[in-house]
Amino acid sequence: MRLRVTPLNSSMKKTSKSLLSRIQKIKLVLFDVDGVMTDGTILVHPDGSESKSFDVRDGIAVRLGTRAGLKFGFLSGRMSPAVAERAKELGMEVCVQGATEKKQEFMKVLESLHLTPDAVAYMGDDIVDVPVLRIAGFAATVADGCEDAKRAAHYVCKASGGRGAARELVELILKSQKRWNDVAGHYLSG
């Protein structure tokens, strides 16, 4: 059963017990890249190379989540050196690219890390992500995700892809697991 949950503000009071139960189990967070970690824009240069733009707040969230003990990764349908570089820069444990059948690749990742689907949060934005959204323990999409992704998700972010949606998801997970203050508290005190 998919729950329709409005994005959270600073209070966790609006989060249902069922949703909190799902979030408590999360150990790995996987993101699609184009349209989730970026706004979906791909700049193709005259030499054939391409550029992507990542939101620094999303990167900070991944680093904070890593400090809290979560694992992170990318599950992308496209191939891009920029994605591999970003994953390396953020210390991600998983970077799958060229995944034409994301559900199969998702299951391979879980097998390699000895995890079950209920231990994984997945954020995707388009129809190719729906099979993974349907089996992930906690499925999320961006505010500007397609309607099929929104219907398959447990949580629809307030933020758009490449504009803080990944940060919103990670912060939700860390706050729900009561780990946010452990990794961010010293920045907020004094």
Helices and strands as residue ranges (DSSP letters): H 17-24, E 28-31, E 43-44, E 50-51, H 56-67, E 71-75, H 81-90, E 94-96, H 102-113, G 117-119, E 120-123, G 127-129, H 130-135, E 138-141, H 147-152, E 155-156, H 165-176, H 180-188
